[in-house]
Amino acid sequence: MKKVMMLLAVALSITTLVNAQKLGAAKVPAAVKTAFAKAYPGTTAKWEKEDGKFEANFKQSGNAISVLYEANGTMTESEIDIKVSELPAAILSYLKTHYKGKAIKEAAKITKADGTINYEAEVNGKDVIFDANENFLKEVKD
């Protein structure tokens, strides 16, 4: 039984490393760094590679922000952490009904490159995603 648990732990660790890898700035393509510097002048980011994209993580005005870029420097989305209380009322109501008794750990506002807004709430180890009209879209395992 211990061997099975150990193998599962190793497999989980490898999966996590494959999905999000911390990167030194030297491994981030110049086009990505240039796009980031233009959008967020004077800001220093911690970089990760996630699903083939480059993610800049940083704080601005006290808010945790992440921005995803393609290797060519095209921004695909940005995500800003918000207080759970800042989620729209209809989303909070949905979560209260469909995740009864479960705490909302984190919340975020996601802006896609085309301007589309989504909201994300982390509940019970899952990201629950809503559109700008506060409609449930999907649930994604963390």
DAFEN-V550922 format. One line per field, one symbol per residue. phi: phi as a letter, one per 20 degrees, with the letter a starting at -180 (. if undefined). A space follows every 50 residues. Layout:
phi = ???
This chain:
phi = .fffffffffffffgffffbdfcfgfeeggfffffffffcgmeddedcdc lndddedadblndfcccdcffenffdaccdfcfgfefggffgfgfffecg meeefbbbdddfgenfdcdcceclmceddcefemefdaccfg
